[in-house]
Amino acid sequence: MANILPQIIGEATNFYQSIATQSPFLEGFFRFVATWWWLPIPFILWPVFLNYYLLWRQHMWDVYERPESVMLEVRPPSEITKPIRAMEVVLHGFWQIYGPPNWYQKWIEGEQGLSFSLEFAGIDGVPHFLLRVPKPFRDLFESHIYSQYGEAEIREVEDYVKNIPADIPNDRWDLMASGYKMAEKDCYPIRTYKEFETEMEDDEEKVDPLAGLMESIATLEEGEQIWIQIKAKPVAGDNDGGFMEDAESEKEKFLKRDTGLTKARSILEMLQEFFTTGMISDNGEEDDDDMGIAPEMRLSPGEKRRVDGLEKKVSKKYFKCHIHHIYLGRKEVFDKPKFKMPMSYFNNFSDINLNSIIPYGATITKQSQDWYNWFLFPERRKYLLKRKFIRNYIRRTPMFYPKTLPDATFVLNTEELASLFHFPSKITAPPSILERVDSKKAEAPWGLPTE
């Protein structure tokens, strides 16, 4: 190697000298490159530096300055007549914590805006409805829940993730987990509660996909747990990551697409053709617009449904979300097929013509099926993936944070979010499954002594 390097340098020098003697222009060019070769590097690295700088500031704000969070458990009342519609109203109230940071707050302080999480926790066969909210806004969240569920009971509880060993998976506990993404662009809606219930149905006739999840949780034995986390951050306008632009672009694809019809010619054009060729050719069908047909009328039923879905999704308040679920338990009762119970729940909201929430393959804690993964420490990599997943779940951060996976976060509006997380009626989850508040609360009589 010591003999080859001087030889390469010598050959390069001889090549440069031969070029320089033949062309003064090339000599000047090579001198310029040799002197200023480093000039583009700052411009190339600047976006990379900004990205990592922002991640660092956001991490510091998240660790040291983010408002403290509190975990609230909601015990629903015994009688709920319109559970899902009421939850959509509640979520409209939750959106009010929206407050985008200004330039200084974003780039200097690292502020990201406030968020909350809606969580199901099935522990030893008992379901729990939980909200993790910013502590300064606790009263706002409670007041909006009480506005629609006046007889519900809300209490502060310890975070359930603290009740398992800190080093899971270990010799006694194991877990399987998955993140979720949208099958199509998130500007297309998923199937919502409006397709499951109608105003004219009685409570006994209403269909609620949450019933399947409640029954699945009821099958868990002691030592088994299922966690589902829906993290939601209110967004709007310039802070939605281009969501509104994507929706408008998709809509324009249908309304302004080329129909393949020939545009009708003017009388002047036909006269010009007659005097030059002696005849007027038939130009086929006339353009739809010239015949007075609106663009919407050219759409097939399926395309019209997609356009209606796009308009419906952007017509309501929306949130930037990510969804995770974990199945964990003691090894003596750990049952891998139960890992897919939450997947079955989310599958209820799939619409083949619109959108679906599907498992994100890169986040599933299993051995990859690629041929080269069979011998590159598969068990160790699977263990590290599980550790990373549960750490991010506990922190309520996206998978592989601070790295951002494509499509790992997506937009859901209030109707979609209420469909995924709401309080079930007594028919959906009977008292044998879910503990409820049976007694009605009333205010104390006026004038009651306080001493």
C-alpha positions as CSV (number, residue, x, y, z in Angstrom):
1,M,0.0,0.0,0.0
2,A,2.9,2.4,0.8
3,N,4.3,1.8,-2.8
4,I,0.9,2.1,-4.6
5,L,-0.1,5.5,-3.1
6,P,2.9,7.5,-4.4
7,Q,2.4,5.8,-7.8
8,I,-1.2,7.0,-7.9
9,I,-0.3,10.5,-6.9
10,G,2.4,10.6,-9.6
11,E,0.1,9.4,-12.3
12,A,-2.5,12.1,-11.3
13,T,0.2,14.8,-11.4
14,N,1.4,13.7,-14.9
15,F,-2.2,13.7,-16.2
16,Y,-2.8,17.2,-14.8
17,Q,0.4,18.6,-16.3
18,S,-0.4,17.1,-19.8
19,I,-3.9,18.6,-19.7
20,A,-2.6,22.0,-18.5
21,T,0.0,22.2,-21.4
22,Q,-2.7,21.5,-24.0
23,S,-5.4,23.9,-22.8
24,P,-5.0,27.0,-20.6
25,F,-8.8,26.9,-20.0
26,L,-8.7,23.4,-18.5
27,E,-5.7,24.5,-16.4
28,G,-7.7,27.4,-14.9
29,F,-10.7,25.1,-14.3
30,F,-8.6,22.5,-12.4
31,R,-7.0,25.3,-10.4
32,F,-10.4,26.6,-9.5
33,V,-11.7,23.1,-8.4
34,A,-8.5,22.5,-6.4
35,T,-9.0,25.8,-4.5
36,W,-12.8,25.9,-4.0
37,W,-13.8,22.3,-3.9
38,W,-15.1,22.7,-0.4
39,L,-17.5,25.6,-1.2
40,P,-20.7,23.5,-1.9
41,I,-20.3,21.4,1.2
42,P,-21.8,23.9,3.7
43,F,-24.9,24.3,1.4
44,I,-25.3,20.5,1.2
45,L,-24.9,19.9,4.9
46,W,-27.0,22.9,6.1
47,P,-30.4,21.1,5.8
48,V,-29.0,18.1,7.5
49,F,-27.6,20.2,10.4
50,L,-31.0,22.1,10.7
51,N,-32.9,18.8,11.0
52,Y,-30.6,17.3,13.7
53,Y,-30.5,20.7,15.5
54,L,-34.3,20.8,15.6
55,L,-34.5,17.2,16.8
56,W,-32.1,18.0,19.6
57,R,-34.0,21.1,20.7
58,Q,-37.3,19.2,20.6
59,H,-35.9,16.4,22.7
60,M,-34.6,18.9,25.3
61,W,-38.0,20.6,25.4
62,D,-39.7,17.2,25.6
63,V,-37.5,16.1,28.6
64,Y,-37.2,19.3,30.6
65,E,-39.9,21.8,29.6
66,R,-42.9,19.9,28.4
67,P,-45.8,20.4,30.9
68,E,-46.3,17.4,33.2
69,S,-48.9,14.9,32.2
70,V,-51.5,13.2,34.3
71,M,-53.2,9.8,33.7
72,L,-57.0,9.9,34.0
73,E,-59.3,6.8,34.1
74,V,-62.9,7.2,33.0
75,R,-65.6,4.9,34.3
76,P,-68.5,5.3,32.0
77,P,-72.1,5.6,33.3
78,S,-74.4,2.7,33.2
79,E,-76.7,4.2,30.5
80,I,-75.2,5.7,27.3
81,T,-77.7,6.3,24.6
82,K,-75.5,7.9,21.9
83,P,-71.9,7.0,22.9
84,I,-70.1,7.6,19.7
85,R,-71.7,10.8,18.6
86,A,-71.2,12.2,22.1
87,M,-67.5,11.3,21.9
88,E,-67.0,13.4,18.7
89,V,-68.3,16.4,20.6
90,V,-65.9,15.8,23.4
91,L,-63.0,15.5,20.9
92,H,-63.9,18.9,19.4
93,G,-63.4,20.3,22.9
94,F,-60.1,18.5,23.3
95,W,-58.8,20.2,20.1
96,Q,-58.8,23.5,22.0
97,I,-55.3,22.8,23.4
98,Y,-54.0,23.6,19.9
99,G,-51.4,26.3,20.1
100,P,-48.7,26.2,17.3
101,P,-45.3,27.6,18.4
102,N,-43.9,30.7,16.8
103,W,-40.5,30.9,15.2
104,Y,-38.6,31.5,18.5
105,Q,-40.5,28.8,20.4
106,K,-39.9,26.3,17.6
107,W,-36.2,26.9,16.8
108,I,-34.8,28.2,20.0
109,E,-36.9,26.6,22.7
110,G,-37.8,23.4,20.7
111,E,-41.5,23.6,21.6
112,Q,-43.6,21.1,19.6
113,G,-47.2,21.9,20.7
114,L,-49.3,19.9,23.2
115,S,-50.8,16.5,22.7
116,F,-52.8,13.9,24.5
117,S,-53.2,10.1,24.3
118,L,-56.3,8.0,24.3
119,E,-55.6,4.5,25.6
120,F,-57.2,1.1,26.2
121,A,-55.6,-1.1,28.8
122,G,-56.8,-4.6,29.2
123,I,-55.2,-5.9,32.4
124,D,-56.0,-9.5,33.6
125,G,-59.2,-9.5,31.7
126,V,-60.5,-6.1,32.8
127,P,-60.7,-3.2,30.3
128,H,-59.7,0.4,31.3
129,F,-60.4,3.6,29.5
130,L,-57.6,6.0,30.0
131,L,-56.5,9.5,28.9
132,R,-53.0,10.9,29.4
133,V,-53.4,14.7,29.2
134,P,-51.3,17.8,30.0
135,K,-51.7,18.6,33.7
136,P,-52.4,22.3,33.2
137,F,-55.4,21.4,31.0
138,R,-56.8,18.7,33.2
139,D,-59.9,20.8,34.0
140,L,-60.6,21.4,30.3
141,F,-60.5,17.7,29.5
142,E,-62.7,16.7,32.5
143,S,-65.2,19.4,31.7
144,H,-65.7,18.3,28.1
145,I,-66.2,14.7,29.2
146,Y,-68.7,15.6,31.9
147,S,-70.5,17.8,29.3
148,Q,-71.6,14.7,27.4
149,Y,-71.2,12.0,30.1
150,G,-72.5,13.7,33.2
151,E,-72.7,10.6,35.3
152,A,-69.2,9.3,34.4
153,E,-66.5,9.0,37.1
154,I,-63.0,10.5,36.3
155,R,-60.2,9.8,38.6
156,E,-56.4,10.2,38.5
157,V,-54.5,6.9,38.5
158,E,-50.9,5.8,38.4
159,D,-49.6,5.1,34.9
160,Y,-50.3,1.4,34.2
161,V,-47.0,1.0,32.4
162,K,-45.2,1.2,35.8
163,N,-46.7,-2.0,37.0
164,I,-44.5,-4.3,34.9
165,P,-40.8,-5.1,35.2
166,A,-38.5,-2.4,33.8
167,D,-36.4,-4.9,31.9
168,I,-39.1,-6.6,29.9
169,P,-38.7,-8.8,27.9
170,N,-36.9,-11.1,30.4
171,D,-36.9,-14.6,31.7
172,R,-40.4,-14.2,33.1
173,W,-42.2,-11.8,30.8
174,D,-42.4,-11.5,27.0
175,L,-44.2,-9.1,24.6
176,M,-45.2,-8.7,21.0
177,A,-46.0,-5.2,19.5
178,S,-46.9,-3.4,16.4
179,G,-47.4,0.2,15.1
180,Y,-49.9,1.2,12.5
181,K,-50.1,3.2,9.3
182,M,-52.7,4.2,6.7
183,A,-53.1,1.9,3.6
184,E,-53.7,5.0,1.4
185,K,-52.9,8.7,1.8
186,D,-54.2,10.0,5.1
187,C,-56.5,12.5,3.3
188,Y,-58.8,9.6,2.5
189,P,-61.1,8.7,5.5
190,I,-61.5,5.3,7.2
191,R,-64.9,3.7,7.9
192,T,-66.5,5.6,10.8
193,Y,-69.3,5.1,13.3
194,K,-71.9,6.7,11.0
195,E,-71.8,3.5,8.9
196,F,-72.4,1.4,12.0
197,E,-75.3,3.3,13.7
198,T,-78.3,5.3,12.7
199,E,-80.6,7.7,14.5
200,M,-83.6,5.3,14.2
201,E,-81.9,2.3,15.8
202,D,-82.6,1.2,19.4
203,D,-79.7,0.5,21.7
204,E,-80.1,-3.2,21.2
205,E,-79.9,-2.8,17.4
206,K,-76.7,-0.7,17.3
207,V,-73.5,-2.2,16.0
208,D,-70.3,-1.1,17.8
209,P,-66.9,-2.6,16.8
210,L,-65.7,-1.9,20.3
211,A,-67.8,-4.9,21.5
212,G,-65.3,-7.3,19.8
213,L,-62.3,-5.6,21.6
214,M,-64.1,-5.8,24.9
215,E,-64.8,-9.5,24.5
216,S,-61.2,-10.0,23.5
217,I,-59.9,-8.3,26.6
218,A,-62.3,-10.4,28.7
219,T,-60.5,-13.5,27.5
220,L,-57.2,-12.4,29.0
221,E,-56.0,-14.5,31.9
222,E,-54.2,-13.2,35.0
223,G,-50.7,-12.1,34.0
224,E,-51.8,-11.0,30.4
225,Q,-52.2,-7.5,29.2
226,I,-53.2,-5.7,26.0
227,W,-52.3,-2.0,25.6
228,I,-53.5,0.3,22.8
229,Q,-52.3,3.8,22.5
230,I,-53.7,6.5,20.2
231,K,-51.5,9.7,20.5
232,A,-53.2,12.8,19.1
233,K,-51.8,16.3,18.5
234,P,-54.2,19.0,17.3
235,V,-53.1,20.5,14.0
236,A,-54.5,22.9,11.4
237,G,-53.5,24.9,8.4
238,D,-49.8,25.5,8.0
239,N,-49.0,23.0,10.8
240,D,-50.6,19.9,9.4
241,G,-47.6,18.8,7.3
242,G,-49.3,19.4,3.9
243,F,-52.5,17.5,4.7
244,M,-54.9,20.0,3.2
245,E,-52.7,20.4,0.1
246,D,-52.7,16.6,-0.4
247,A,-56.5,16.4,0.0
248,E,-57.0,19.2,-2.6
249,S,-54.5,17.6,-5.0
250,E,-56.3,14.2,-4.8
251,K,-59.6,15.9,-5.4
252,E,-58.3,17.7,-8.5
253,K,-57.2,14.4,-9.9
254,F,-60.8,13.3,-10.2
255,L,-62.4,16.6,-11.1
256,K,-59.9,17.8,-13.7
257,R,-58.7,14.6,-15.3
258,D,-58.5,14.1,-19.1
259,T,-61.7,12.4,-20.3
260,G,-60.3,11.6,-23.7
261,L,-63.1,13.5,-25.5
262,T,-62.2,15.9,-28.3
263,K,-63.0,19.5,-27.6
264,A,-65.8,21.0,-29.8
265,R,-64.5,23.4,-32.5
266,S,-65.7,26.9,-33.1
267,I,-67.6,28.0,-36.3
268,L,-64.6,30.0,-37.4
269,E,-62.4,26.9,-37.2
270,M,-64.9,24.8,-39.2
271,L,-65.1,27.5,-41.9
272,Q,-61.4,27.7,-42.2
273,E,-61.2,23.9,-42.7
274,F,-63.9,24.1,-45.3
275,F,-62.2,26.7,-47.4
276,T,-58.8,25.0,-47.2
277,T,-59.9,21.3,-47.7
278,G,-63.3,21.6,-49.2
279,M,-64.9,19.5,-46.4
280,I,-65.7,19.5,-42.7
281,S,-64.4,16.5,-40.8
282,D,-66.3,14.9,-37.9
283,N,-64.3,15.6,-34.7
284,G,-66.1,13.0,-32.6
285,E,-67.9,13.8,-29.3
286,E,-68.0,17.2,-27.9
287,D,-66.3,18.2,-24.7
288,D,-68.4,17.7,-21.5
289,D,-67.8,21.2,-20.3
290,D,-69.1,22.7,-23.6
291,M,-72.2,20.6,-23.2
292,G,-72.8,22.1,-19.8
293,I,-72.0,18.9,-17.8
294,A,-70.5,19.6,-14.4
295,P,-67.2,17.7,-13.6
296,E,-68.9,15.8,-10.8
297,M,-71.3,14.3,-13.2
298,R,-68.4,12.6,-15.1
299,L,-67.4,10.6,-12.1
300,S,-68.2,6.9,-11.6
301,P,-70.0,6.0,-8.3
302,G,-66.8,4.9,-6.8
303,E,-64.9,8.0,-7.7
304,K,-67.7,10.2,-6.5
305,R,-67.6,8.4,-3.1
306,R,-63.8,9.1,-2.9
307,V,-64.3,12.8,-3.6
308,D,-67.1,12.9,-1.0
309,G,-64.8,11.2,1.5
310,L,-62.0,13.8,0.8
311,E,-64.4,16.6,1.4
312,K,-65.9,15.1,4.5
313,K,-62.5,14.5,6.1
314,V,-61.3,18.1,5.8
315,S,-64.6,19.5,6.9
316,K,-63.9,18.7,10.6
317,K,-61.1,19.4,13.2
318,Y,-58.3,16.9,12.8
319,F,-55.3,15.6,14.7
320,K,-51.8,14.2,13.8
321,C,-51.8,10.7,15.3
322,H,-49.7,7.6,15.8
323,I,-51.1,4.3,17.0
324,H,-49.3,1.5,18.9
325,H,-50.4,-1.7,20.6
326,I,-48.6,-4.2,22.8
327,Y,-49.6,-7.6,24.0
328,L,-47.5,-8.8,27.0
329,G,-47.7,-11.3,29.7
330,R,-45.9,-13.8,31.9
331,K,-44.4,-16.6,29.9
332,E,-46.5,-19.4,31.5
333,V,-49.7,-17.7,30.1
334,F,-48.2,-15.9,27.1
335,D,-50.3,-16.7,24.0
336,K,-49.0,-15.3,20.7
337,P,-52.4,-15.5,18.7
338,K,-53.8,-12.9,21.2
339,F,-51.4,-10.4,19.8
340,K,-53.7,-10.0,16.8
341,M,-56.8,-9.1,18.7
342,P,-56.3,-5.3,18.4
343,M,-55.5,-5.8,14.7
344,S,-59.0,-7.4,14.3
345,Y,-60.4,-4.3,16.0
346,F,-58.8,-1.8,13.7
347,N,-59.8,-4.0,10.7
348,N,-63.4,-3.1,11.4
349,F,-62.7,0.4,10.2
350,S,-61.4,-0.6,6.8
351,D,-63.0,0.6,3.6
352,I,-61.5,-0.9,0.5
353,N,-62.6,2.1,-1.7
354,L,-61.3,4.7,0.8
355,N,-58.7,3.9,3.5
356,S,-57.7,1.4,6.2
357,I,-55.5,1.4,9.3
358,I,-53.1,-1.5,8.9
359,P,-50.1,-2.9,10.8
360,Y,-46.8,-1.2,10.0
361,G,-44.6,-4.2,9.0
362,A,-41.3,-2.5,10.0
363,T,-42.5,-2.1,13.6
364,I,-43.8,-5.6,14.2
365,T,-41.6,-7.3,16.8
366,K,-40.8,-10.5,14.9
367,Q,-38.0,-11.8,12.8
368,S,-37.8,-10.4,9.3
369,Q,-38.4,-12.9,6.5
370,D,-35.6,-11.6,4.3
371,W,-33.0,-14.3,3.6
372,Y,-30.1,-12.3,5.0
373,N,-31.9,-11.9,8.4
374,W,-31.7,-15.6,9.2
375,F,-28.1,-15.5,10.3
376,L,-27.4,-11.9,11.3
377,F,-28.1,-12.3,15.1
378,P,-31.9,-12.6,14.6
379,E,-32.8,-13.1,18.3
380,R,-30.6,-10.2,19.5
381,R,-32.2,-7.9,16.9
382,K,-35.7,-9.0,17.9
383,Y,-34.9,-8.4,21.6
384,L,-33.6,-4.8,20.8
385,L,-36.7,-4.1,18.7
386,K,-38.9,-5.1,21.6
387,R,-36.9,-2.9,24.1
388,K,-37.1,0.0,21.7
389,F,-40.8,-0.4,21.2
390,I,-41.8,-0.6,24.9
391,R,-39.5,2.4,25.7
392,N,-41.2,4.5,23.0
393,Y,-44.7,3.4,24.2
394,I,-43.9,4.4,27.8
395,R,-42.6,7.8,26.6
396,R,-45.6,8.1,24.2
397,T,-43.4,8.9,21.3
398,P,-43.5,7.4,17.7
399,M,-41.7,4.2,16.9
400,F,-37.9,4.7,16.3
401,Y,-38.1,8.3,17.7
402,P,-36.4,10.7,17.0
403,K,-36.1,9.0,13.6
404,T,-39.2,9.5,11.5
405,L,-40.6,6.6,9.6
406,P,-42.6,7.4,6.5
407,D,-46.4,7.2,7.2
408,A,-45.8,6.4,10.9
409,T,-47.9,9.4,11.8
410,F,-51.1,10.3,10.0
411,V,-54.1,12.6,10.2
412,L,-57.5,11.5,11.8
413,N,-60.4,13.9,12.2
414,T,-62.8,14.0,15.1
415,E,-65.3,11.6,13.5
416,E,-62.6,9.0,12.8
417,L,-61.0,9.4,16.2
418,A,-64.3,9.0,18.0
419,S,-65.0,5.9,16.0
420,L,-61.7,4.4,17.3
421,F,-62.0,5.5,21.0
422,H,-65.3,6.0,22.7
423,F,-67.1,4.7,25.8
424,P,-69.3,1.7,25.1
425,S,-73.0,1.3,25.9
426,K,-74.3,-1.2,28.4
427,I,-75.2,-3.5,25.5
428,T,-71.7,-3.3,24.0
429,A,-69.9,-4.0,27.2
430,P,-72.1,-5.5,29.9
431,P,-71.2,-5.1,33.6
432,S,-69.6,-8.5,33.7
433,I,-66.9,-7.1,31.4
434,L,-66.6,-3.4,32.3
435,E,-67.1,-1.8,35.7
436,R,-69.5,1.1,35.5
437,V,-70.9,3.9,37.6
438,D,-74.4,2.8,38.6
439,S,-75.4,5.6,41.0
440,K,-76.4,9.0,39.7
441,K,-74.6,12.0,41.1
442,A,-76.4,15.2,42.2
443,E,-75.2,18.5,43.5
444,A,-75.4,19.2,47.2
445,P,-78.5,21.1,48.4
446,W,-78.3,24.9,48.4
447,G,-77.6,26.3,51.8
448,L,-76.0,23.2,53.2
449,P,-73.7,24.1,56.2
450,T,-70.0,23.7,55.4
451,E,-68.7,23.6,58.9
